[in-house]
């Protein structure tokens, strides 16, 4: 979907990286190494996005570190577009909002870091979650988004221990009365 709107594959990767999880930061050489592209190609796109105000940057030592500019008026529409592109919006609508006993849900791994992947790893914290219902809802969502959903269920009191063991996490959903 995004490739039809944005012809630069590098720009699509950068938008995924920074707008899926607004806490994600990265620098030029790290991105070039991760994407297997030249630093010049990455630099041009980073400069373009920064000039447009979509990314902000700061110096850490001798590295220029980039992050999504959450104050930009287009941040939220781009974030929502990225959620739709990855299928995470379907996971929220077809799984998380319908799952009884769920208190919070986190994306772990590649997606939490803003890297597109055929797998979405979820940490689900809750009590008395019906595995049969969860499996049914996950299968339905997997067909819609064309990605495999892996999930791990923990009791709410054990959630933090699991999150501490994962350097990249993204809060996806939380029960309304807990916010």
C-alpha positions in Angstrom: 0.0 0.0 0.0 2.7 2.5 1.0 4.8 1.6 -2.0 2.0 2.8 -4.3 2.0 6.2 -2.6 5.7 6.5 -1.9 8.1 5.2 -4.6 11.3 5.4 -2.6 11.7 2.0 -0.8 14.2 3.7 1.6 11.7 6.4 2.6 9.1 3.7 3.3 11.5 1.8 5.5 12.4 5.1 7.4 8.7 6.0 7.9 8.1 2.5 9.2 11.1 2.8 11.5 10.3 6.1 13.0 6.5 6.4 12.8 5.5 2.9 14.0 7.1 3.5 17.4 7.7 7.2 18.0 10.3 6.4 20.7 12.6 4.8 18.2 15.9 6.6 17.6 18.6 5.7 15.1 21.6 7.1 13.4 22.8 7.0 9.8 25.4 4.2 9.9 23.1 1.9 11.9 20.3 2.4 9.4 22.6 1.9 6.4 23.9 -1.3 7.9 20.5 -2.6 8.8 19.0 -1.9 5.4 22.0 -2.9 3.4 22.1 0.4 1.6 24.6 3.1 1.0 25.0 5.8 3.7 24.4 8.4 0.9 21.0 7.0 0.0 19.9 6.9 3.7 21.4 10.4 4.3 19.4 11.9 1.4 16.1 10.5 2.7 16.9 11.4 6.4 17.7 15.0 5.3 14.6 15.2 3.2 12.4 14.0 6.1 14.2 16.3 8.6 13.8 19.3 6.3 10.1 18.6 6.0 10.0 18.6 9.8 8.8 15.0 10.1 12.1 13.9 11.8 14.0 15.7 14.5 17.7 15.2 15.3 20.2 15.8 18.0 23.9 15.1 18.4 25.1 12.3 20.7 28.8 12.4 20.7 29.8 12.5 17.1 26.6 10.8 15.9 23.4 12.6 14.6 20.5 10.7 16.1 17.1 10.9 14.4 13.6 10.4 15.9 10.0 11.1 14.7 8.8 14.6 15.4 5.6 13.9 17.3 4.7 17.6 17.3 4.4 17.7 13.5 0.8 18.1 12.4 1.2 15.1 10.1 2.6 12.8 12.8 -0.7 11.2 13.8 -2.0 10.7 10.2 1.3 9.1 9.2 1.3 7.0 12.3 -2.2 5.8 11.5 -1.2 5.0 7.9 1.7 3.0 9.1 -0.6 1.0 11.5 -2.9 0.3 8.6 0.0 -0.7 6.3 1.4 -3.2 8.9 -2.0 -4.5 9.8 -1.6 -3.6 13.5 -4.9 -1.7 13.3 -6.6 -5.0 12.4 -5.0 -6.7 15.4 -6.4 -4.0 17.6 -9.9 -4.1 16.1 -10.3 -7.9 15.5 -8.3 -9.3 18.5 -7.4 -7.0 21.3 -10.7 -5.1 21.6 -12.7 -8.4 21.6 -10.6 -10.4 24.0 -12.1 -10.8 27.4 -9.7 -10.6 30.4 -7.1 -8.6 28.5 -5.5 -5.7 30.4 -2.7 -4.7 28.1 -0.9 -5.7 24.9 2.6 -5.0 23.7 4.3 -5.5 20.4 7.8 -6.9 20.8 10.8 -7.5 18.5 11.2 -6.2 15.0 7.9 -4.3 14.8 8.5 -2.5 18.1 11.7 -1.4 16.6 10.0 -0.2 13.5 11.2 -2.9 11.2 8.8 -4.6 8.8 8.5 -8.3 9.3 6.2 -11.2 8.3 5.8 -11.9 12.0 4.2 -9.8 14.7 5.1 -10.7 18.3 2.6 -9.8 21.0 2.8 -9.9 24.8 -0.7 -10.1 26.2 -1.2 -9.4 29.9 -4.4 -10.5 31.4 -6.4 -13.0 33.5 -8.8 -15.7 32.4 -8.1 -15.1 28.6 -9.8 -17.8 26.6 -7.2 -19.6 24.5 -9.9 -20.9 22.1 -11.3 -17.5 21.5 -7.8 -16.0 21.2 -6.7 -18.6 18.6 -9.9 -18.0 16.6 -9.4 -14.2 16.7 -5.7 -14.5 15.8 -6.4 -16.7 12.8 -9.0 -14.3 11.6 -6.6 -11.3 11.9 -3.7 -13.3 10.3 -5.8 -13.8 7.1 -6.7 -10.1 7.0 -3.1 -8.8 7.4 -1.2 -11.6 5.7 1.3 -11.9 8.6 1.9 -14.5 11.3 1.0 -13.4 14.8 2.9 -14.9 17.7 1.6 -14.3 21.2 2.7 -14.9 24.8 0.2 -14.5 27.6 1.3 -13.5 31.1 -0.5 -12.5 34.3 -0.6 -8.7 34.7 1.7 -9.0 37.8 4.4 -10.7 35.6 4.2 -8.3 32.7 7.0 -6.0 33.8 9.4 -8.9 34.1 8.7 -9.9 30.5 9.0 -6.3 29.3 12.3 -5.8 31.1 13.7 -8.7 29.1 12.8 -7.1 25.8 14.7 -4.0 24.9 12.2 -2.9 22.2 8.6 -2.8 23.3 5.6 -0.8 22.0 2.4 -0.5 24.1 -0.3 -1.4 21.6 -3.5 -1.5 23.7 -4.4 -0.9 27.3 -7.7 -1.4 29.1 -9.4 2.0 29.3 -9.8 2.1 33.1 -6.0 1.7 33.5 -4.9 4.7 31.6 
